Amino acid sequence: VQLVESGGGLVQPGGSLRLSCAASGTSFSINTMGWYRQAPGKQRELVATMTDTGNRNYPDSLKGRFTISRDNAKNTAYLQMNSLKPEDTAVYLCNAVRVSFPFYNVWGQGTQVTVSP
């Protein structure tokens, strides 16, 4: 299974970006797709996850600004980010997990998001 993220870039504070994560190499459903981020010198942190049944999970600090969605038919996840702040600057990584055979837990290469005037 391979994941390819896209949609990152440079945006001004208060702006919006939409990230995409396309999974390939599997014909089985992906149980959970998620977004994480890692800023320089910091640990990787959860941004959002969504199951194939529609359950979403966000850390309290990001609720209301970030929204995850999925197109299960396309094995693609999206992350809509609004009201971006400089502290949102990070590499955003996509994750896909399948908890039944064939098992996997894979990561994409990441896409850079920079929020700066």
Contacts in CASP RR format, 6 or more apart in sequence:
PFRMAT RR
TARGET T0000
AUTHOR 0000-0000-0000
METHOD contacts of the structure
MODEL  1
VQLVESGGGLVQPGGSLRLSCAASGTSFSINTMGWYRQAPGKQRELVATM
TDTGNRNYPDSLKGRFTISRDNAKNTAYLQMNSLKPEDTAVYLCNAVRVS
FPFYNVWGQGTQVTVSP
1 23 0 8 1.000
1 24 0 8 1.000
1 25 0 8 1.000
1 26 0 8 1.000
1 30 0 8 1.000
1 96 0 8 1.000
1 104 0 8 1.000
1 106 0 8 1.000
2 23 0 8 1.000
2 24 0 8 1.000
2 25 0 8 1.000
2 106 0 8 1.000
2 108 0 8 1.000
3 21 0 8 1.000
3 22 0 8 1.000
3 23 0 8 1.000
3 94 0 8 1.000
3 95 0 8 1.000
3 96 0 8 1.000
3 106 0 8 1.000
3 107 0 8 1.000
3 108 0 8 1.000
3 109 0 8 1.000
4 21 0 8 1.000
4 22 0 8 1.000
4 24 0 8 1.000
4 108 0 8 1.000
4 109 0 8 1.000
5 19 0 8 1.000
5 20 0 8 1.000
5 21 0 8 1.000
5 92 0 8 1.000
5 93 0 8 1.000
5 94 0 8 1.000
5 108 0 8 1.000
5 109 0 8 1.000
5 110 0 8 1.000
5 111 0 8 1.000
6 19 0 8 1.000
6 20 0 8 1.000
6 21 0 8 1.000
6 22 0 8 1.000
6 111 0 8 1.000
7 17 0 8 1.000
7 18 0 8 1.000
7 19 0 8 1.000
7 20 0 8 1.000
7 111 0 8 1.000
8 17 0 8 1.000
8 19 0 8 1.000
8 92 0 8 1.000
8 111 0 8 1.000
8 112 0 8 1.000
8 113 0 8 1.000
9 17 0 8 1.000
9 111 0 8 1.000
9 112 0 8 1.000
9 113 0 8 1.000
9 114 0 8 1.000
10 114 0 8 1.000
10 115 0 8 1.000
10 116 0 8 1.000
11 17 0 8 1.000
11 84 0 8 1.000
11 113 0 8 1.000
11 114 0 8 1.000
11 115 0 8 1.000
12 115 0 8 1.000
12 116 0 8 1.000
12 117 0 8 1.000
13 84 0 8 1.000
13 85 0 8 1.000
13 86 0 8 1.000
13 115 0 8 1.000
13 116 0 8 1.000
13 117 0 8 1.000
14 82 0 8 1.000
14 83 0 8 1.000
14 84 0 8 1.000
14 85 0 8 1.000
14 115 0 8 1.000
15 82 0 8 1.000
15 83 0 8 1.000
15 84 0 8 1.000
15 115 0 8 1.000
16 80 0 8 1.000
16 81 0 8 1.000
16 82 0 8 1.000
16 83 0 8 1.000
16 84 0 8 1.000
17 81 0 8 1.000
17 84 0 8 1.000
17 113 0 8 1.000
18 78 0 8 1.000
18 79 0 8 1.000
18 80 0 8 1.000
18 81 0 8 1.000
19 35 0 8 1.000
19 78 0 8 1.000
19 79 0 8 1.000
19 81 0 8 1.000
19 92 0 8 1.000
19 94 0 8 1.000
19 111 0 8 1.000
19 113 0 8 1.000
20 76 0 8 1.000
20 77 0 8 1.000
20 78 0 8 1.000
21 33 0 8 1.000
21 34 0 8 1.000
21 35 0 8 1.000
21 76 0 8 1.000
21 77 0 8 1.000
21 78 0 8 1.000
21 79 0 8 1.000
21 94 0 8 1.000
21 96 0 8 1.000
21 108 0 8 1.000
22 74 0 8 1.000
22 75 0 8 1.000
22 76 0 8 1.000
23 30 0 8 1.000
23 33 0 8 1.000
23 75 0 8 1.000
23 76 0 8 1.000
23 77 0 8 1.000
23 96 0 8 1.000
24 75 0 8 1.000
26 75 0 8 1.000
26 98 0 8 1.000
26 102 0 8 1.000
26 104 0 8 1.000
28 98 0 8 1.000
28 102 0 8 1.000
29 52 0 8 1.000
29 72 0 8 1.000
29 98 0 8 1.000
30 52 0 8 1.000
30 72 0 8 1.000
30 75 0 8 1.000
30 96 0 8 1.000
30 97 0 8 1.000
30 98 0 8 1.000
31 51 0 8 1.000
31 52 0 8 1.000
31 97 0 8 1.000
31 98 0 8 1.000
31 99 0 8 1.000
31 100 0 8 1.000
32 49 0 8 1.000
32 50 0 8 1.000
32 51 0 8 1.000
32 52 0 8 1.000
32 95 0 8 1.000
32 96 0 8 1.000
32 97 0 8 1.000
32 99 0 8 1.000
33 49 0 8 1.000
33 50 0 8 1.000
33 68 0 8 1.000
33 70 0 8 1.000
33 77 0 8 1.000
33 94 0 8 1.000
33 95 0 8 1.000
33 96 0 8 1.000
33 97 0 8 1.000
34 47 0 8 1.000
34 48 0 8 1.000
34 49 0 8 1.000
34 50 0 8 1.000
34 68 0 8 1.000
34 77 0 8 1.000
34 94 0 8 1.000
34 95 0 8 1.000
34 96 0 8 1.000
35 47 0 8 1.000
35 48 0 8 1.000
35 49 0 8 1.000
35 68 0 8 1.000
35 77 0 8 1.000
35 79 0 8 1.000
35 92 0 8 1.000
35 93 0 8 1.000
35 94 0 8 1.000
35 95 0 8 1.000
36 44 0 8 1.000
36 45 0 8 1.000
36 46 0 8 1.000
36 47 0 8 1.000
36 92 0 8 1.000
36 93 0 8 1.000
36 95 0 8 1.000
37 44 0 8 1.000
37 45 0 8 1.000
37 47 0 8 1.000
37 88 0 8 1.000
37 90 0 8 1.000
37 91 0 8 1.000
37 92 0 8 1.000
37 93 0 8 1.000
37 113 0 8 1.000
38 44 0 8 1.000
38 45 0 8 1.000
38 90 0 8 1.000
38 91 0 8 1.000
38 93 0 8 1.000
39 89 0 8 1.000
39 90 0 8 1.000
39 91 0 8 1.000
42 90 0 8 1.000
44 93 0 8 1.000
45 59 0 8 1.000
46 57 0 8 1.000
46 58 0 8 1.000
46 59 0 8 1.000
47 58 0 8 1.000
47 59 0 8 1.000
47 62 0 8 1.000
47 66 0 8 1.000
47 68 0 8 1.000
47 79 0 8 1.000
47 92 0 8 1.000
48 56 0 8 1.000
48 57 0 8 1.000
48 58 0 8 1.000
48 62 0 8 1.000
48 66 0 8 1.000
48 67 0 8 1.000
48 68 0 8 1.000
48 79 0 8 1.000
49 56 0 8 1.000
49 57 0 8 1.000
49 68 0 8 1.000
49 95 0 8 1.000
50 56 0 8 1.000
50 57 0 8 1.000
50 68 0 8 1.000
50 69 0 8 1.000
50 70 0 8 1.000
50 77 0 8 1.000
52 70 0 8 1.000
52 72 0 8 1.000
54 70 0 8 1.000
56 68 0 8 1.000
58 64 0 8 1.000
58 66 0 8 1.000
58 68 0 8 1.000
64 82 0 8 1.000
65 81 0 8 1.000
65 82 0 8 1.000
65 83 0 8 1.000
65 84 0 8 1.000
66 79 0 8 1.000
66 80 0 8 1.000
66 81 0 8 1.000
66 82 0 8 1.000
67 79 0 8 1.000
67 80 0 8 1.000
67 82 0 8 1.000
68 77 0 8 1.000
68 78 0 8 1.000
68 79 0 8 1.000
68 80 0 8 1.000
69 77 0 8 1.000
69 78 0 8 1.000
69 80 0 8 1.000
70 76 0 8 1.000
70 77 0 8 1.000
70 78 0 8 1.000
71 77 0 8 1.000
71 78 0 8 1.000
77 94 0 8 1.000
79 92 0 8 1.000
81 88 0 8 1.000
81 113 0 8 1.000
84 113 0 8 1.000
84 115 0 8 1.000
85 115 0 8 1.000
86 115 0 8 1.000
86 116 0 8 1.000
87 115 0 8 1.000
88 113 0 8 1.000
88 115 0 8 1.000
89 113 0 8 1.000
89 114 0 8 1.000
89 115 0 8 1.000
89 116 0 8 1.000
90 112 0 8 1.000
90 113 0 8 1.000
91 110 0 8 1.000
91 111 0 8 1.000
91 112 0 8 1.000
91 113 0 8 1.000
92 110 0 8 1.000
92 111 0 8 1.000
92 112 0 8 1.000
92 113 0 8 1.000
93 107 0 8 1.000
93 108 0 8 1.000
93 109 0 8 1.000
93 110 0 8 1.000
94 107 0 8 1.000
94 108 0 8 1.000
94 110 0 8 1.000
95 105 0 8 1.000
95 106 0 8 1.000
95 107 0 8 1.000
95 108 0 8 1.000
96 104 0 8 1.000
96 105 0 8 1.000
96 106 0 8 1.000
97 104 0 8 1.000
97 105 0 8 1.000
97 106 0 8 1.000
98 104 0 8 1.000
98 105 0 8 1.000
END
